[in-house]
Every structure is written in C-alpha cells, then in structure tokens.
Amino acid sequence: MVMYCSREGTTQRIQDREEDVKLLQQEVEAINGSADKAVEHSEKIFTQLIRLMEKRRSDVKQQVRSQQETEVSRVKELQEKLEQEITELKRKDAELKKLSHTEDHNQFLHNYPSLSALSESTHSSSIKIRPLKYFEDVTAAVSEVRDKLQDVLREKQTNISLTETEVDVLLPQPEPKTRADFLRYSCEITPDTYTAHKKLLLSKGNRKVSLMIGQQSYSDHPDRFTDWSQVLSRESLTGRCYWEVKWRGFGVNVAVAYKNITRTGRTNECAFGFNEKSWSMYCDKNSYNFWYNNIKTPVSGPRSSRVGVYLDHSAGILSFYSVSDTMTLLHRVQTTFTEPLYAGLLLCCVGDFAELCKLK
C-alpha cells in the first residue's frame, strides 16, 4: 500500500513536471515569436527612416546645386556686361587719345562731342559683394537637424529595451567578480561638450577632460554647467554597464546623475554628490569619500589612478572599484533608480584631468 501511494505521488509529479515543460516550451515559442516580430518591425521602421534621410539628403543637394547655378549665372551675366563696358570704354579712350593729337581744331570740335558723351553705367550700382558664406545657413540647418536627431535617439534609446521576465526574477544574474567579467558589460562613454563647464578642455575624441585656467570657446547652451567644473556623458545608462576612469592631479569626482540635475548656480543642487539626483566617489591621493545628498561616507581601499564603475540599473546597484592588478570594491549602493543615468566627472584644481578609458 505504501509503495502504491509512493508510485502514485511520483506519477503525479512526473505529470506535473511534463506539464511545466510544455508551458516553458510554449513560453520559449512565444518569446521567439515576439522577438522575431519586434526585429521585423524595427527593421521596417529603420529602413523607412533611412529612405527618408536619403530623400532629404537628395533634396538638399538638389536645392543647393540649383541655387548655386542661379547665383553663378547671375554673377557671370553681370561679369560679361561689365567686360563689354570695359571694352567699349577702352575703345573710346583710344579714339580720344587719337583725337587729342589732331592739329585741325575744326575736326577736333566736330568729333569730340560724340566721343565725350559717355553713357552712365547701369551695372556698377547693382554690384553687391556678399559675405563669402553663401550656403553656411544650409550647413547650420543640417547640423541642427543632426544634433536634434541624436538627442532624440539618445533620449529614446532607453525605451528600446526588453522588460524583465519572471525567469530573471527567479534566476537573478550574479554581480561580476573578476575584471574580465566586468569587461563583458563595458560601454562606450563620451563627455557631452554641451554640458561641459567652460573651463573644461575636452580632448582625445572628447574622452579626456582637463581643468584649465582660461575659458574654452564653448557657445552658451541650456545644458551647460555654469559654476561647477563638471560634465555629463552623451550616453544615457540603463541595464548593466561598466566603465573606467583614469585620473591625475589633486582629486576627481567620478559620478552618475539624472539628466534633470540643475545646471545653473553654485549650489548643492548642481554639484555631483550633493543632492538626491547624483551619486559621486571623490578620489584624491590620500583618501576616498562617497557622496550622496550632501552626506559624506569615508571609504577605505587601495590607492589607484584608475576607478571602475559598475551599474545594474534595474537592480538598483551602483559599485565603485579601485582598479590595478586586481579589482577592490570601494563602495556599493543599493537603491532604486527612477530614470536613466548619465556618467559624470567633476574636477577640482587647475591641471587635473580625468579620462574615460577605452575598454574594447
């Protein structure tokens, strides 16, 4: 009887597990089908965008060439008329010169009126030398379109992501342990010139940021930090990301922040780590200090000129590492991120620099 009950229970478990396998297989098929549809739809949309951009490029090129032809024809027509007038003037000048040598006064008085009565030029008044910037407005307009499109793509990129599934919740991904594990999540990060304080010099493809004495020739921009010598990245950060910062000098703040952090004024609302919209690890030659919402947390760890930052946005994990031959965890934050984050750098003293390292 006991053996029968045991077999009956085992049989029921087998049936339950077989049903679970079928359900999981159906989920696999649903995932594959949904992914195929998403890829097919996105391919169509991007193809349409590419065709639209190609057509617009062709239209702009045609408009510029047409305007070019019109302007060149106008100038050449005026040039020909002026050359004809010059030829006529030279002819009259030669005749006047010849007449001036005439000794017969009667003949001179007879011929002079017809030669001296020069018609007034009607062309000189219409010559207006324009600034040599005929098509710079077109260039500026196209550049503006490019900048706006880049902003839209960067803003919307965070929405093009897969939602977390039940499998992710049941089987959470472990945090990387070795540097090789972290490098799997390395991402390309570039400081955004439009956000850089005017005393920050960007070089090496904008990856290196240096604090200088004089101001750079940056134009005014609403995203620019006006008082704190700091800069944000162009790229928004979601998902799992890893990057490294190499620095030299008195000290550097390696940070992340929300895009809507305040840009104007020398207040805590602007500075990385001094408000609720940013998290910052301050590194100098003697110490580490983590800052959030104007609260300082002293951090111990080996000194290094390279700091690694690991972000798992959906899990709410932000970790800072001292990177040398090995990686040493300096500080880990566990919170909830409500918006995409942007990498940030804040330099303290003239001559300091920080560089976002190429990891790929």
C-alpha positions as CSV (number, residue, x, y, z in Angstrom):
1,M,0.0,0.0,0.0
2,V,2.8,2.4,0.9
3,M,4.6,1.5,-2.4
4,Y,1.4,2.2,-4.3
5,C,1.0,5.6,-2.7
6,S,4.6,6.4,-3.4
7,R,4.3,5.4,-7.1
8,E,1.0,7.4,-7.4
9,G,2.8,10.5,-6.0
10,T,5.7,10.0,-8.3
11,T,3.5,9.6,-11.3
12,Q,1.6,12.8,-10.4
13,R,4.9,14.7,-10.0
14,I,6.0,13.4,-13.4
15,Q,2.8,14.6,-15.0
16,D,3.1,18.0,-13.3
17,R,6.7,18.4,-14.5
18,E,5.8,17.3,-18.0
19,E,3.1,20.0,-18.0
20,D,5.6,22.5,-16.7
21,V,8.0,21.6,-19.5
22,K,5.2,22.1,-22.0
23,L,4.4,25.5,-20.6
24,L,8.0,26.5,-20.7
25,Q,8.3,25.3,-24.3
26,Q,5.2,27.4,-25.1
27,E,6.9,30.4,-23.4
28,V,10.1,29.8,-25.5
29,E,8.0,29.8,-28.7
30,A,6.2,33.0,-27.5
31,I,9.5,34.7,-26.7
32,N,10.9,33.7,-30.1
33,G,7.8,34.8,-32.0
34,S,7.7,38.1,-30.2
35,A,11.4,38.8,-30.7
36,D,11.1,37.9,-34.5
37,K,8.1,40.3,-34.8
38,A,10.0,43.1,-32.9
39,V,13.1,42.7,-35.1
40,E,11.0,42.6,-38.3
41,H,9.1,45.7,-37.3
42,S,12.2,47.6,-36.2
43,E,13.9,46.7,-39.5
44,K,11.0,48.2,-41.4
45,I,10.9,51.3,-39.3
46,F,14.7,51.9,-39.6
47,T,14.6,51.2,-43.4
48,Q,11.9,53.8,-43.7
49,L,13.9,56.3,-41.7
50,I,17.0,55.6,-43.9
51,R,15.0,56.1,-47.1
52,L,13.5,59.3,-45.6
53,M,17.0,60.6,-44.8
54,E,18.3,59.6,-48.2
55,K,15.5,61.5,-49.9
56,R,16.0,64.5,-47.7
57,R,19.7,64.4,-48.5
58,S,19.0,64.3,-52.2
59,D,16.5,67.2,-51.9
60,V,19.0,69.4,-50.0
61,K,21.7,68.6,-52.6
62,Q,19.4,69.4,-55.5
63,Q,18.3,72.7,-53.8
64,V,21.9,73.8,-53.1
65,R,23.1,72.9,-56.7
66,S,20.1,74.7,-58.2
67,Q,20.8,77.8,-56.1
68,Q,24.4,77.5,-56.9
69,E,23.7,77.5,-60.7
70,T,21.3,80.5,-60.3
71,E,23.9,82.5,-58.3
72,V,26.8,81.7,-60.6
73,S,24.7,82.6,-63.7
74,R,23.8,85.9,-62.1
75,V,27.4,86.8,-61.4
76,K,28.6,85.7,-64.8
77,E,26.0,87.7,-66.6
78,L,26.9,90.8,-64.7
79,Q,30.6,90.0,-65.3
80,E,30.0,89.8,-69.1
81,K,28.2,93.1,-69.2
82,L,31.0,94.7,-67.2
83,E,33.6,93.3,-69.6
84,Q,31.6,94.6,-72.6
85,E,31.5,98.1,-70.9
86,I,35.3,97.9,-70.3
87,T,35.9,97.1,-73.9
88,E,33.7,100.0,-75.0
89,L,35.5,102.4,-72.6
90,K,38.9,101.3,-73.9
91,R,37.8,101.8,-77.5
92,K,36.6,105.4,-76.7
93,D,39.7,106.1,-74.7
94,A,41.8,105.1,-77.7
95,E,39.8,107.4,-80.0
96,L,40.0,110.2,-77.5
97,K,43.8,109.7,-77.4
98,K,43.9,109.8,-81.1
99,L,41.7,112.9,-81.3
100,S,43.9,114.7,-78.7
101,H,46.7,114.6,-81.3
102,T,44.6,116.2,-84.0
103,E,46.0,119.6,-85.0
104,D,42.9,120.5,-87.0
105,H,40.8,122.4,-84.5
106,N,37.7,122.2,-86.6
107,Q,37.9,118.5,-86.9
108,F,38.5,118.2,-83.1
109,L,35.4,120.3,-82.3
110,H,33.4,118.2,-84.8
111,N,34.3,114.8,-83.4
112,Y,34.7,115.5,-79.7
113,P,31.0,115.7,-78.7
114,S,30.2,112.2,-80.0
115,L,33.2,110.8,-78.1
116,S,32.9,112.6,-74.8
117,A,29.3,111.9,-74.2
118,L,29.7,108.6,-72.3
119,S,26.6,106.8,-71.2
120,E,26.3,106.2,-67.5
121,S,27.0,102.7,-66.3
122,T,23.9,100.9,-65.1
123,H,25.8,97.9,-63.7
124,S,28.1,99.2,-61.0
125,S,25.2,100.2,-58.7
126,S,23.9,96.6,-58.9
127,I,27.2,95.0,-57.8
128,K,26.9,94.0,-54.1
129,I,29.7,91.8,-52.8
130,R,28.1,89.4,-50.4
131,P,29.8,87.8,-47.4
132,L,31.5,84.6,-48.5
133,K,29.0,82.5,-46.6
134,Y,26.5,81.7,-49.3
135,F,25.5,78.3,-48.0
136,E,26.6,78.3,-44.4
137,D,23.0,78.7,-43.3
138,V,22.3,75.3,-45.1
139,T,25.2,73.7,-43.3
140,A,24.0,75.1,-39.9
141,A,20.4,73.9,-40.5
142,V,21.6,70.4,-41.4
143,S,23.9,70.3,-38.4
144,E,21.0,71.4,-36.2
145,V,18.8,68.5,-37.6
146,R,21.7,66.1,-36.9
147,D,22.0,67.3,-33.3
148,K,18.3,67.1,-32.6
149,L,18.1,63.6,-34.1
150,Q,21.0,62.5,-32.0
151,D,19.3,63.9,-28.9
152,V,16.0,62.1,-29.7
153,L,17.8,58.8,-30.4
154,R,19.8,59.1,-27.1
155,E,16.6,60.0,-25.2
156,K,14.5,57.2,-26.7
157,Q,17.3,54.6,-26.6
158,T,16.4,53.8,-23.0
159,N,12.9,52.9,-24.0
160,I,14.1,50.3,-26.5
161,S,14.8,47.5,-24.0
162,L,13.4,44.2,-23.0
163,T,11.3,44.1,-19.9
164,E,12.4,41.9,-17.0
165,T,10.8,38.4,-17.2
166,E,9.8,36.1,-14.4
167,V,12.8,34.0,-15.3
168,D,15.1,37.0,-14.5
169,V,13.4,37.3,-11.1
170,L,13.7,33.7,-10.3
171,L,17.2,33.4,-11.6
172,P,18.9,36.8,-10.9
173,Q,22.2,37.4,-12.7
174,P,25.2,37.4,-10.3
175,E,27.3,40.5,-10.0
176,P,30.6,40.2,-11.8
177,K,33.6,39.1,-9.8
178,T,36.7,39.4,-12.0
179,R,37.7,42.3,-14.3
180,A,37.1,40.0,-17.3
181,D,33.5,39.6,-16.0
182,F,33.1,43.3,-15.7
183,L,34.5,44.0,-19.2
184,R,31.6,42.0,-20.6
185,Y,29.5,44.9,-19.7
186,S,31.9,47.7,-20.8
187,C,30.2,50.5,-22.6
188,E,31.5,53.5,-24.7
189,I,31.1,56.7,-22.8
190,T,31.9,60.2,-24.1
191,P,31.6,63.5,-22.3
192,D,29.0,65.8,-23.8
193,T,30.5,69.1,-24.9
194,Y,27.2,70.9,-24.5
195,T,27.2,70.1,-20.7
196,A,30.9,70.9,-20.0
197,H,31.8,73.9,-17.8
198,K,33.7,76.5,-19.9
199,K,37.0,75.9,-18.0
200,L,37.0,72.2,-19.0
201,L,39.0,71.2,-22.1
202,L,37.9,68.1,-23.9
203,S,40.5,66.2,-25.9
204,K,41.3,62.7,-27.2
205,G,38.0,62.4,-29.0
206,N,36.3,64.2,-26.1
207,R,37.2,61.3,-23.7
208,K,39.8,63.3,-21.8
209,V,38.7,66.2,-19.6
210,S,41.1,68.7,-18.2
211,L,40.6,71.7,-15.9
212,M,42.2,74.8,-17.4
213,I,42.7,78.4,-16.3
214,G,41.1,80.2,-19.3
215,Q,37.6,79.5,-20.6
216,Q,37.1,77.4,-23.7
217,S,35.2,78.8,-26.7
218,Y,32.0,77.0,-26.0
219,S,28.7,78.6,-27.0
220,D,26.0,79.1,-24.5
221,H,23.8,76.1,-24.1
222,P,20.9,75.4,-21.6
223,D,22.6,72.0,-20.7
224,R,25.9,73.6,-19.7
225,F,27.1,73.7,-16.1
226,T,27.8,77.3,-15.3
227,D,29.6,77.2,-12.0
228,W,30.8,73.7,-11.1
229,S,33.6,72.4,-13.3
230,Q,31.8,69.2,-14.2
231,V,30.5,67.4,-17.3
232,L,27.9,64.7,-18.1
233,S,28.1,61.9,-20.7
234,R,26.2,62.0,-24.0
235,E,25.1,58.4,-23.5
236,S,22.2,57.5,-21.1
237,L,22.9,54.4,-19.0
238,T,20.4,51.7,-18.3
239,G,20.7,47.9,-18.0
240,R,24.2,46.7,-16.9
241,C,27.1,49.0,-17.7
242,Y,30.8,49.1,-16.7
243,W,33.4,51.9,-17.4
244,E,36.7,53.0,-16.0
245,V,38.2,56.5,-15.3
246,K,41.9,57.2,-15.3
247,W,42.8,60.4,-13.4
248,R,45.7,62.5,-12.3
249,G,46.0,65.6,-10.1
250,F,44.7,66.8,-6.8
251,G,41.4,64.9,-7.0
252,V,38.4,63.9,-9.1
253,N,34.7,63.1,-8.6
254,V,33.6,60.1,-10.5
255,A,29.8,60.3,-10.6
256,V,26.4,59.3,-12.1
257,A,23.5,61.7,-12.2
258,Y,20.0,62.1,-13.6
259,K,19.7,64.3,-16.7
260,N,17.5,66.8,-14.9
261,I,20.1,67.8,-12.4
262,T,20.3,71.6,-12.0
263,R,22.9,73.2,-14.3
264,T,22.9,76.9,-13.2
265,G,24.3,78.3,-10.0
266,R,26.9,77.3,-7.4
267,T,24.5,75.4,-5.2
268,N,24.3,71.9,-3.9
269,E,21.5,71.3,-6.4
270,C,24.2,71.4,-9.2
271,A,27.2,69.6,-7.7
272,F,27.6,65.9,-8.1
273,G,27.0,64.0,-4.8
274,F,25.4,67.0,-3.0
275,N,21.8,66.3,-3.9
276,E,19.3,63.5,-4.5
277,K,19.9,63.4,-8.2
278,S,23.6,62.3,-8.2
279,W,26.0,59.8,-6.6
280,S,29.7,60.5,-6.5
281,M,33.0,58.9,-5.5
282,Y,35.6,61.5,-4.6
283,C,39.2,60.3,-5.1
284,D,42.4,62.0,-4.1
285,K,45.9,60.8,-3.4
286,N,45.1,60.1,0.3
287,S,41.5,59.1,0.6
288,Y,38.2,58.0,-0.9
289,N,34.9,59.6,0.0
290,F,31.4,58.6,-1.3
291,W,28.9,61.5,-1.5
292,Y,25.1,61.4,-1.9
293,N,22.6,64.1,-0.9
294,N,25.4,66.1,0.7
295,I,26.3,63.2,3.1
296,K,29.9,62.1,3.1
297,T,30.8,58.4,3.7
298,P,34.5,57.8,4.2
299,V,35.7,54.8,2.2
300,S,38.8,52.7,2.6
301,G,40.7,50.9,-0.1
302,P,44.0,50.7,-2.0
303,R,45.0,53.9,-3.8
304,S,44.8,53.7,-7.6
305,S,44.8,56.2,-10.5
306,R,42.0,54.1,-12.1
307,V,38.5,53.8,-10.8
308,G,35.9,51.3,-12.2
309,V,32.2,51.9,-12.1
310,Y,29.6,49.1,-12.3
311,L,25.9,49.9,-12.8
312,D,23.0,47.5,-12.8
313,H,20.2,50.0,-13.3
314,S,17.2,47.6,-13.0
315,A,18.6,46.0,-9.8
316,G,19.5,49.4,-8.4
317,I,23.2,48.6,-7.9
318,L,26.0,51.1,-8.2
319,S,29.5,50.0,-7.3
320,F,32.9,51.7,-7.4
321,Y,36.2,49.8,-7.6
322,S,39.8,50.6,-7.2
323,V,41.4,49.1,-10.4
324,S,45.1,48.0,-10.5
325,D,46.4,44.4,-10.9
326,T,43.2,43.4,-9.1
327,M,39.8,45.0,-8.5
328,T,38.9,46.0,-5.0
329,L,35.3,47.1,-4.1
330,L,35.3,50.6,-2.6
331,H,31.6,51.2,-2.1
332,R,28.3,49.7,-3.2
333,V,25.0,51.5,-3.4
334,Q,21.7,49.6,-3.3
335,T,18.7,51.8,-4.2
336,T,16.0,52.3,-6.8
337,F,16.9,54.3,-9.9
338,T,13.8,56.0,-11.3
339,E,15.4,57.5,-14.5
340,P,18.2,56.7,-16.9
341,L,21.6,57.8,-15.5
342,Y,24.5,59.7,-17.1
343,A,28.2,59.3,-16.2
344,G,29.7,62.4,-14.7
345,L,33.1,63.9,-13.9
346,L,33.9,66.8,-11.6
347,L,37.5,68.2,-11.4
348,C,38.7,70.3,-8.5
349,C,42.0,72.0,-9.4
350,V,43.6,73.6,-12.4
351,G,45.8,71.0,-14.1
352,D,43.7,68.0,-13.0
353,F,42.5,65.6,-15.7
354,A,40.3,62.6,-16.0
355,E,40.0,60.3,-19.0
356,L,37.2,57.7,-19.8
357,C,39.2,54.7,-20.8
358,K,38.7,52.7,-23.9
359,L,37.9,49.1,-22.8
360,K,37.0,47.4,-26.1
